[in-house]
């Protein structure tokens, strides 16, 4: 048996339902700090240095994230390719 349930709600309602904390104020402070820091960067080199300082684990973290996305895409593509050749199972 297969049951599909659709729930229509706002992101705020979903956050409260799942019991996630409200991080709106923390996000506003973070965005303001990043905006102010970027205004102080007068050249590309300063902006690049600022980006390295803000990124978790610097370049290594960015490479790990890129690899994560690439592996996810390849798994999704291989799953889609396998799904095309399969016949639906009857239950």
C-alpha positions, 0 to 999 in steps of 0.5 A: 500500500502506498499513501501520499500525504501533502502538507501545505504550510509556511516555512515558519509553521514547518519550523515550529512543527518540527521543533527547530529553533528560531534563528532569525535574529542570529541570521540577521546579525551574521548577514549584517557582519558579513555585509559590513566586512565586505564593505571594508574589503577594498580590493579583490585580494582583501575580499578573497582573504575575507572569504578564506577566513569565513569559510569553515576549514578554508579551501579544504572545506570548500573542496569537501563540499564540492566533492559532496555535491558531485558525488550526490549528483553522480548517485542521482544520475546513476539511480535515474539511469537504472530506474529507466530500465527497470519494470515497476514491481507489482505488490 
